[in-house]
Amino acid sequence: MLYDIAIVGGGPAGCSAAVTAANRSLSALLLDTGDFGLALRKSALVKNYLGMPDRSGAELMDAFTAHMKAAGTTVVPHKVLSILPREKHFYLATPGEVYEARSILLCPGASHGKPLEGETAMLGKGVTYCATCDGYLYRGKTIGVVTNLPSAWEEVEFLAGVAGEVKLWADFPLPEKRPANVQTMEGKPRKVLGEERVEALETTAGTEKLEGLFLLRETDPLDRLLPGLRLDGPFIRVDDNLATSVEGVFAAGDAVGYPWQINKAAGEGQKALLSAASWLRENPV
């Protein structure tokens, strides 16, 4: 199916955009890791969201996602690995399937931490962002997994079925029942070590030898997502209509800059969707 718009990210901006798409009778596909606004969900109390004061971040996100799903949005609970422009439409690749849309709205949020030292240099040399894509390369080997996503546990189990040993650094409660070859590690990851290939991960608790390292995050480096996407530092560059440097692609929320506020993100999601709707009218199939 060719959707009118694919929304990448299910936080406040993405949910707001999806509701607006439904109101404009546009077919919308929303792709998210399945955690929906993970950064906001960690907030114990939000006092300044208009009309809904003194709610937890989790309560707000539950309300946003319920509204979005009630609008009829098609939801895909997978990370977008890459977006490929084609004439008059785009391909979006996930670990399991490829989707098509006429336009794109990027609402992936912002990375609230820096890449590990050595991560970029070792990308493709033992560092990877996708378990199901690259797991088979590490059959029987010792690998590391660093993740902040509760939804990534399924990928950890997948890797455990392939690798010989999985050393796991996770900052969320883990299930009591775990594969025997998954070892939970102490310390905070700091530096990827190796010359031609990944050899180890340096942490605050010591150095662990590895043959591969999987970094499973909510937001991967944006410059790897879409060819031609221009950035301003860590943020996506947009114009006054929230259009990016790629024709037919728009962006909103934390990914386009400060302030990182829920009201701002939700408003930008609506505005970017309206801009995309205008673009779709001006560029019919």
C-alpha positions as CSV (number, residue, x, y, z in Angstrom):
1,M,0.0,0.0,0.0
2,L,1.2,3.5,-0.8
3,Y,0.4,5.8,2.1
4,D,0.0,9.5,1.8
5,I,2.4,10.1,4.7
6,A,4.7,8.0,6.9
7,I,5.4,9.5,10.3
8,V,8.6,8.3,11.9
9,G,8.3,8.5,15.7
10,G,5.4,8.1,18.1
11,G,6.1,10.8,20.7
12,P,4.0,13.9,21.1
13,A,4.9,15.3,17.7
14,G,4.2,12.1,15.8
15,C,0.9,11.4,17.6
16,S,-0.3,15.0,17.0
17,A,0.6,14.7,13.3
18,A,-1.3,11.4,13.0
19,V,-4.5,12.8,14.5
20,T,-4.2,15.8,12.1
21,A,-3.7,13.5,9.1
22,A,-6.9,11.7,10.0
23,N,-8.7,15.0,10.2
24,R,-7.5,15.8,6.7
25,S,-8.5,12.4,5.4
26,L,-4.9,11.4,4.6
27,S,-3.7,7.8,5.0
28,A,-1.0,7.8,7.6
29,L,1.5,5.2,8.7
30,L,3.2,5.7,12.0
31,L,6.4,3.8,12.8
32,D,7.8,3.6,16.3
33,T,10.0,1.2,18.2
34,G,6.9,0.4,20.4
35,D,8.0,2.5,23.4
36,F,6.1,5.7,22.3
37,G,7.7,8.7,23.8
38,L,10.3,6.9,25.9
39,A,11.9,10.2,27.2
40,L,8.6,11.6,28.2
41,R,7.5,8.3,29.9
42,K,10.4,8.7,32.3
43,S,9.0,12.0,33.7
44,A,7.4,11.5,37.0
45,L,5.3,14.7,36.9
46,V,4.5,17.1,34.2
47,K,2.9,20.4,35.4
48,N,2.8,22.6,32.3
49,Y,0.9,20.7,29.6
50,L,-2.1,22.8,28.8
51,G,-5.4,21.4,30.1
52,M,-3.8,18.3,31.6
53,P,-1.6,19.5,34.6
54,D,0.0,17.3,37.2
55,R,0.1,14.2,35.1
56,S,3.0,11.8,34.8
57,G,4.7,11.5,31.4
58,A,3.5,8.0,31.1
59,E,-0.2,9.1,31.6
60,L,0.2,11.8,29.0
61,M,1.8,9.4,26.4
62,D,-0.9,6.9,27.0
63,A,-3.5,9.5,26.3
64,F,-1.7,10.7,23.2
65,T,-1.3,7.2,21.8
66,A,-4.9,6.3,22.5
67,H,-6.1,9.4,20.6
68,M,-3.7,8.6,17.7
69,K,-4.9,5.0,17.5
70,A,-8.6,5.9,17.8
71,A,-8.0,8.2,14.7
72,G,-7.4,5.1,12.7
73,T,-3.6,5.4,12.2
74,T,-1.8,2.4,11.0
75,V,1.0,1.7,13.5
76,V,4.2,-0.3,12.8
77,P,6.1,-1.2,16.1
78,H,9.5,-1.2,14.5
79,K,12.4,1.1,14.1
80,V,13.0,2.7,10.7
81,L,16.5,1.7,9.6
82,S,16.7,3.8,6.4
83,I,14.6,5.9,4.0
84,L,15.2,5.8,0.3
85,P,13.7,8.5,-2.0
86,R,12.2,7.4,-5.3
87,E,10.3,9.4,-7.9
88,K,7.1,10.7,-6.2
89,H,7.4,8.3,-3.2
90,F,9.7,6.9,-0.6
91,Y,10.7,3.5,0.7
92,L,11.1,3.0,4.4
93,A,13.0,-0.1,5.5
94,T,12.4,-1.7,8.9
95,P,13.9,-4.9,10.3
96,G,11.0,-6.9,9.0
97,E,9.4,-5.1,6.0
98,V,9.6,-2.2,3.5
99,Y,6.8,0.4,3.4
100,E,6.0,3.1,0.8
101,A,4.7,6.6,1.3
102,R,4.3,9.7,-0.8
103,S,5.7,12.0,1.9
104,I,7.6,11.7,5.2
105,L,7.4,13.4,8.6
106,L,10.4,12.9,10.8
107,C,9.6,13.0,14.5
108,P,12.2,10.7,15.9
109,G,13.0,12.7,19.0
110,A,16.5,13.7,19.9
111,S,19.3,11.7,21.4
112,H,19.7,12.8,25.0
113,G,23.3,11.4,25.1
114,K,26.4,11.5,23.1
115,P,27.6,8.6,20.9
116,L,30.2,6.4,22.6
117,E,33.8,7.3,21.9
118,G,34.9,5.1,19.0
119,E,31.3,4.3,17.9
120,T,31.4,6.1,14.6
121,A,34.8,4.8,13.7
122,M,33.8,1.2,14.3
123,L,30.4,1.4,12.5
124,G,30.3,-1.5,10.1
125,K,33.4,-2.9,11.7
126,G,31.6,-4.6,14.6
127,V,29.3,-1.8,15.7
128,T,25.7,-2.1,14.4
129,Y,22.3,-0.7,15.2
130,C,20.1,-3.6,14.0
131,A,19.9,-7.0,15.7
132,T,17.8,-8.8,13.1
133,C,19.8,-7.3,10.2
134,D,23.3,-8.3,11.4
135,G,22.8,-10.9,14.1
136,Y,23.6,-13.8,11.8
137,L,27.1,-12.4,11.3
138,Y,27.9,-13.1,15.0
139,R,26.8,-16.7,15.2
140,G,28.6,-18.4,18.1
141,K,30.5,-15.2,19.0
142,T,30.7,-13.0,22.1
143,I,28.8,-9.8,21.6
144,G,27.7,-6.8,23.6
145,V,24.3,-5.1,23.6
146,V,23.7,-1.6,24.9
147,T,20.1,-0.5,25.1
148,N,17.7,1.9,26.8
149,L,14.6,0.4,25.1
150,P,12.3,-2.0,27.0
151,S,10.9,-3.0,23.6
152,A,14.4,-4.2,22.6
153,W,14.2,-7.2,24.9
154,E,12.8,-9.2,22.0
155,E,15.9,-8.3,20.0
156,V,18.1,-9.3,22.9
157,E,16.4,-12.7,23.0
158,F,16.9,-13.0,19.2
159,L,20.6,-12.3,19.6
160,A,20.9,-14.8,22.4
161,G,19.6,-17.5,20.0
162,V,22.4,-16.7,17.6
163,A,25.5,-15.6,19.6
164,G,27.6,-17.7,21.9
165,E,27.5,-15.1,24.7
166,V,25.6,-11.8,25.1
167,K,26.9,-9.2,27.5
168,L,24.0,-6.8,28.2
169,W,24.1,-3.2,29.4
170,A,20.5,-2.1,30.0
171,D,19.0,0.7,32.1
172,F,15.5,-0.8,32.6
173,P,14.2,-3.7,34.6
174,L,14.7,-7.0,32.9
175,P,12.5,-10.1,32.9
176,E,13.2,-12.6,35.5
177,K,13.4,-15.4,32.9
178,R,16.3,-14.8,30.6
179,P,18.4,-16.9,28.2
180,A,21.2,-18.7,29.9
181,N,23.8,-17.0,27.7
182,V,22.7,-13.4,28.5
183,Q,24.9,-11.9,31.2
184,T,23.8,-8.5,32.7
185,M,26.8,-6.2,33.1
186,E,27.6,-3.5,35.6
187,G,29.0,0.0,34.8
188,K,28.3,2.6,32.1
189,P,29.6,2.1,28.6
190,R,32.2,4.7,27.6
191,K,34.4,3.7,24.7
192,V,34.5,1.2,21.9
193,L,37.9,-0.3,21.5
194,G,39.5,-1.9,18.4
195,E,41.6,-1.1,15.4
196,E,40.3,-3.0,12.3
197,R,37.4,-4.5,14.2
198,V,35.6,-4.1,17.6
199,E,37.7,-5.8,20.2
200,A,36.2,-4.6,23.5
201,L,34.0,-2.1,25.3
202,E,35.4,0.1,28.0
203,T,33.0,0.9,30.9
204,T,33.1,2.6,34.2
205,A,33.3,-0.9,35.8
206,G,36.1,-2.2,33.6
207,T,36.8,-3.4,30.0
208,E,34.9,-6.3,28.4
209,K,36.2,-8.2,25.4
210,L,33.7,-8.4,22.5
211,E,33.5,-9.5,18.9
212,G,30.6,-7.2,18.1
213,L,28.5,-4.5,19.7
214,F,24.8,-3.9,19.1
215,L,23.6,-0.4,20.1
216,L,19.8,-0.5,20.3
217,R,18.5,3.0,20.9
218,E,15.3,4.9,20.3
219,T,17.1,7.4,18.0
220,D,20.0,6.4,15.8
221,P,22.3,9.0,14.1
222,L,20.0,11.1,11.9
223,D,22.6,11.6,9.1
224,R,22.4,7.8,8.4
225,L,18.6,7.8,8.1
226,L,18.0,9.6,4.8
227,P,20.4,10.6,2.0
228,G,20.6,14.4,1.5
229,L,19.1,15.2,4.9
230,R,20.9,18.3,6.2
231,L,21.5,18.9,9.9
232,D,22.3,21.9,12.1
233,G,24.6,20.3,14.6
234,P,22.5,17.4,16.1
235,F,19.2,18.7,14.8
236,I,17.4,18.4,11.5
237,R,17.5,21.6,9.5
238,V,14.0,22.9,8.6
239,D,12.5,26.1,7.1
240,D,9.5,28.1,8.5
241,N,7.1,25.4,7.2
242,L,9.1,22.6,8.9
243,A,10.3,21.3,5.5
244,T,13.7,19.7,5.4
245,S,16.4,19.8,2.7
246,V,14.8,16.7,1.0
247,E,11.7,17.4,-1.1
248,G,8.6,15.9,0.4
249,V,10.2,15.4,3.8
250,F,9.2,17.4,6.9
251,A,10.3,17.3,10.5
252,A,9.0,18.3,13.9
253,G,9.5,18.0,17.7
254,D,12.8,17.5,19.6
255,A,14.6,16.5,16.4
256,V,14.4,20.0,15.0
257,G,15.8,21.8,18.1
258,Y,15.1,23.4,21.4
259,P,13.1,23.9,23.6
260,W,12.4,20.3,24.3
261,Q,8.8,20.9,25.5
262,I,5.7,18.8,25.0
263,N,3.5,21.7,23.9
264,K,6.0,22.8,21.3
265,A,6.4,19.2,19.9
266,A,2.7,18.6,19.6
267,G,2.2,22.0,17.9
268,E,5.0,21.4,15.5
269,G,3.6,17.9,14.7
270,Q,0.3,19.5,13.6
271,K,2.0,22.3,11.7
272,A,4.4,20.0,9.8
273,L,1.5,17.7,8.9
274,L,-0.5,20.7,7.5
275,S,2.6,21.7,5.5
276,A,2.9,18.1,4.2
277,A,-0.8,18.1,3.2
278,S,-0.2,21.3,1.2
279,W,2.8,19.7,-0.5
280,L,0.8,16.6,-1.3
281,R,-2.0,18.7,-3.0
282,E,0.7,20.5,-5.1
283,N,2.4,17.2,-6.0
284,P,-0.3,14.7,-7.0
285,V,0.6,11.2,-8.0
